[in-house]
């Protein structure tokens, strides 16, 4: 049986809101409430839901990019302490990578592509020929090794997202997280990046956790689906079962309201 790589239990995140009175109690808004999730090693799990449903909050807690109000996270059986000093989380950073939504905002325009992609190697103290690894991973994502000397403004949106993907996998993580990594791209480029993700997952043996509004992307890439509403997980299961035979009324409404784009049709 495939082991569980990431496990979240009772994950809750509440944010304080501005006080309306100097003497009144502080109010809170809930971004995530009592969420349980298991991500099996080697699997691809899609997280879907409306904007504000808690998808990105859940991902940030699983990656220790935010501190939960309550609940626990384990990575490969090891407890993740998000409140610990940054250096003590290097073990987790070495095993995880993330690609964000906006390929324009996620890359520092002052840095060369080679420096951007290689940053995790230096930050995490990973030994070896780092420049060679950067050239190798650029080619892995469909870019030329010589592009390492260029800057982000010289690239198209799709190429920038390939750079971001190269940065996310340069240190050979076990878990790759995509937080809406395709939504800012046009349909043709989206199909290309989707195919690249599938190839990388197969070749590198990656576990994939994907936040997406695009049901077509989830259907094509993910084995499991988690459906979120108002900070709670309301349905989860095998992709085909959840998308074709949803058991919850909210899931049925969500699937009916979101346009399905088939990446293979581009």
C-alpha positions as CSV (number, residue, x, y, z in Angstrom):
1,X,0.0,0.0,0.0
2,X,1.2,3.5,-0.9
3,X,2.2,5.5,2.2
4,X,0.8,8.8,3.3
5,X,3.3,11.6,2.5
6,X,1.3,14.6,3.8
7,X,-1.3,14.3,6.6
8,X,-3.3,17.2,8.0
9,X,-5.6,16.8,11.0
10,X,-8.1,19.3,12.4
11,X,-6.5,22.2,10.5
12,X,-8.0,25.5,11.4
13,X,-7.0,29.0,10.6
14,X,-8.7,32.1,12.0
15,X,-7.7,35.7,11.3
16,X,-8.3,38.6,13.7
17,X,-10.5,41.4,12.2
18,X,-10.1,45.1,13.1
19,X,-11.8,45.9,16.4
20,X,-14.9,48.1,16.1
21,X,-14.5,49.3,19.6
22,X,-11.6,49.8,22.0
23,X,-13.5,47.9,24.7
24,X,-15.2,45.3,22.6
25,X,-14.0,41.7,22.1
26,X,-11.8,41.0,19.1
27,X,-13.6,39.3,16.3
28,X,-12.2,36.7,14.0
29,X,-12.8,35.4,10.5
30,X,-12.3,31.8,9.7
31,X,-10.3,30.8,6.6
32,X,-10.2,27.1,7.3
33,X,-12.1,25.0,9.8
34,X,-11.2,21.5,11.1
35,X,-9.8,20.1,7.8
36,X,-8.5,16.6,7.5
37,X,-6.5,15.6,4.5
38,X,-4.2,12.7,3.4
39,X,-2.0,12.9,0.3
40,X,-0.5,9.5,-0.6
41,X,3.0,9.4,-2.0
42,X,3.0,9.4,-5.8
43,X,-0.6,10.6,-6.1
44,X,-2.0,13.7,-7.7
45,X,-4.6,15.5,-5.6
46,X,-6.7,18.3,-6.9
47,X,-8.3,20.9,-4.6
48,X,-11.4,22.7,-6.1
49,X,-13.9,25.2,-4.8
50,X,-15.0,28.8,-5.2
51,X,-12.8,31.8,-4.4
52,X,-12.5,32.2,-0.7
53,X,-13.3,28.5,0.0
54,X,-10.0,27.9,1.9
55,X,-8.0,26.1,-0.9
56,X,-4.9,28.3,-0.7
57,X,-5.1,28.5,3.1
58,X,-5.1,24.7,3.3
59,X,-2.0,24.5,1.1
60,X,-0.1,27.2,3.0
61,X,-0.7,25.3,6.3
62,X,0.4,22.0,4.8
63,X,3.7,23.7,3.6
64,X,4.3,25.5,6.9
65,X,4.0,28.9,5.1
66,X,1.4,29.9,7.7
67,X,0.8,28.8,11.3
68,X,-2.5,27.0,12.1
69,X,-4.8,28.2,14.8
70,X,-5.4,24.6,15.6
71,X,-4.5,21.2,14.1
72,X,-1.4,19.3,13.1
73,X,0.6,18.6,9.9
74,X,2.9,15.6,9.3
75,X,5.2,15.1,6.4
76,X,6.3,11.5,5.9
77,X,5.4,10.8,9.5
78,X,7.4,13.7,10.9
79,X,5.5,16.5,12.7
80,X,5.8,19.9,11.0
81,X,6.2,22.8,13.5
82,X,5.3,25.9,11.4
83,X,6.1,28.2,14.3
84,X,9.7,26.9,14.5
85,X,12.7,29.0,13.3
86,X,13.0,29.0,9.5
87,X,16.3,27.1,9.5
88,X,14.7,24.2,11.4
89,X,12.3,23.8,8.6
90,X,15.0,23.2,5.9
91,X,14.2,19.5,6.0
92,X,10.7,20.3,4.8
93,X,11.8,22.9,2.2
94,X,14.1,20.4,0.7
95,X,11.2,18.0,0.0
96,X,8.6,20.4,-1.2
97,X,8.3,22.9,-4.1
98,X,5.6,25.3,-5.1
99,X,4.5,27.1,-8.2
100,X,2.2,30.2,-7.8
101,X,-0.5,31.6,-10.0
102,X,1.1,34.7,-11.5
103,X,4.2,34.0,-13.7
104,X,4.9,37.7,-13.8
105,X,4.8,38.5,-10.0
106,X,6.5,35.3,-8.8
107,X,9.9,36.0,-10.5
108,X,12.2,38.8,-9.3
109,X,12.8,41.0,-12.4
110,X,16.3,42.0,-11.1
111,X,17.6,38.5,-11.0
112,X,18.8,36.4,-14.0
113,X,16.8,33.2,-14.7
114,X,19.8,31.1,-13.7
115,X,19.9,32.8,-10.3
116,X,16.2,32.5,-9.9
117,X,16.1,28.8,-10.6
118,X,19.2,28.0,-8.6
119,X,18.1,30.0,-5.5
120,X,16.7,26.9,-3.6
121,X,20.0,25.1,-4.1
122,X,22.0,27.9,-2.4
123,X,19.3,28.7,0.2
124,X,19.0,25.1,1.3
125,X,22.7,24.4,1.2
126,X,22.4,21.6,-1.4
127,X,25.8,20.5,-2.5
128,X,27.0,19.6,-6.0
129,X,27.5,21.4,-9.3
130,X,24.7,23.9,-8.9
131,X,25.1,25.6,-12.2
132,X,25.0,22.3,-14.0
133,X,21.8,21.4,-12.2
134,X,20.2,24.7,-13.2
135,X,21.1,24.0,-16.9
136,X,19.7,20.5,-16.6
137,X,16.4,21.5,-15.0
138,X,15.9,24.3,-17.6
139,X,16.1,21.7,-20.3
140,X,13.8,19.4,-18.3
141,X,11.0,22.1,-18.5
142,X,11.5,22.7,-22.2
143,X,13.8,25.8,-22.1
144,X,17.4,26.1,-23.5
145,X,20.2,26.0,-20.9
146,X,21.6,29.2,-22.4
147,X,18.5,31.1,-21.2
148,X,20.0,31.0,-17.7
149,X,21.7,34.4,-18.5
150,X,18.5,36.1,-19.5
151,X,16.0,38.0,-17.3
152,X,12.3,37.4,-16.7
153,X,11.1,40.4,-18.9
154,X,12.6,38.6,-21.9
155,X,10.2,35.7,-21.6
156,X,6.6,35.1,-22.4
157,X,4.0,34.2,-19.8
158,X,4.3,30.5,-20.6
159,X,8.1,30.6,-20.5
160,X,8.0,32.4,-17.2
161,X,5.8,29.7,-15.7
162,X,8.3,27.1,-17.0
163,X,11.0,29.1,-15.2
164,X,8.9,29.0,-12.0
165,X,8.4,25.3,-12.4
166,X,12.1,24.7,-12.9
167,X,12.8,26.6,-9.6
168,X,10.2,24.5,-7.8
169,X,11.8,21.2,-8.8
170,X,15.5,22.1,-9.1
171,X,16.2,20.6,-5.6
172,X,14.4,17.4,-6.5
173,X,11.4,17.7,-4.1
174,X,9.1,14.8,-3.3
175,X,6.0,17.1,-3.3
176,X,5.1,19.7,-5.9
177,X,2.3,22.1,-5.1
178,X,0.6,24.2,-7.7
179,X,-1.5,27.1,-6.5
180,X,-3.6,27.9,-9.6
181,X,-0.4,27.6,-11.7
182,X,-2.3,27.6,-15.0
183,X,-5.1,30.1,-14.6
184,X,-3.0,33.1,-15.8
185,X,-2.1,31.4,-19.0
186,X,-4.0,31.2,-22.3
187,X,-5.5,27.9,-23.4
188,X,-2.7,26.8,-25.7
189,X,0.0,27.5,-23.2
190,X,-2.1,25.9,-20.4
191,X,-2.2,22.7,-22.4
192,X,1.5,22.7,-22.8
193,X,2.2,23.3,-19.1
194,X,-0.3,20.6,-18.2
195,X,1.5,18.1,-20.4
196,X,4.8,19.1,-18.8
197,X,3.4,18.6,-15.3
198,X,2.2,15.1,-16.3
199,X,5.6,14.3,-17.8
200,X,7.5,15.6,-14.8
201,X,5.3,13.7,-12.4
202,X,5.9,10.4,-14.2
203,X,9.7,11.0,-14.7
204,X,10.5,12.4,-11.3
205,X,8.0,10.3,-9.3
206,X,6.5,13.5,-7.9
207,X,3.5,13.7,-5.6
208,X,1.3,16.5,-6.8
209,X,-1.1,18.8,-4.9
210,X,-2.9,21.1,-7.3
211,X,-5.3,24.0,-6.5
212,X,-7.3,24.8,-9.6
213,X,-10.6,26.4,-10.7
214,X,-10.3,24.5,-14.0
215,X,-12.1,21.2,-13.7
216,X,-10.6,20.0,-17.0
217,X,-7.1,20.4,-15.5
218,X,-8.0,18.4,-12.4
219,X,-9.8,15.8,-14.5
220,X,-6.8,15.3,-16.7
221,X,-4.1,15.3,-14.1
222,X,-5.4,14.3,-10.7
223,X,-6.2,10.9,-9.2
224,X,-8.1,12.4,-6.2
225,X,-10.2,15.5,-5.7
226,X,-10.9,17.5,-2.6
227,X,-13.9,19.9,-2.7
228,X,-14.0,22.9,-0.4
229,X,-16.7,25.3,0.7
230,X,-16.5,28.1,3.3
231,X,-13.3,26.8,4.8
232,X,-14.4,23.2,5.0
233,X,-13.8,20.1,3.0
234,X,-17.2,18.9,1.9
235,X,-16.4,16.0,-0.4
236,X,-13.4,14.0,-1.5
237,X,-12.6,10.9,-3.3
238,X,-11.3,9.5,-6.7
239,X,-11.5,12.1,-9.4
240,X,-13.8,10.1,-11.7
241,X,-16.3,9.3,-8.9
242,X,-16.4,12.9,-7.5
243,X,-16.7,14.6,-10.9
244,X,-19.2,12.2,-12.5
245,X,-21.2,11.1,-9.4
246,X,-20.9,13.9,-6.8
247,X,-22.6,13.1,-3.6
248,X,-23.0,16.6,-2.2
249,X,-25.3,19.3,-3.6
250,X,-22.6,21.9,-3.4
251,X,-20.3,19.8,-5.6
252,X,-23.0,19.4,-8.1
253,X,-23.7,23.2,-8.2
254,X,-20.0,23.9,-8.5
255,X,-19.5,21.5,-11.4
256,X,-22.5,22.9,-13.2
257,X,-21.3,26.5,-12.8
258,X,-17.6,26.2,-13.8
259,X,-16.9,26.1,-17.6
260,X,-14.9,23.0,-18.4
261,X,-11.9,23.5,-20.7
262,X,-10.4,20.4,-22.1
263,X,-6.6,21.0,-22.2
264,X,-6.3,18.3,-24.9
265,X,-8.4,20.3,-27.3
266,X,-5.9,23.1,-27.6
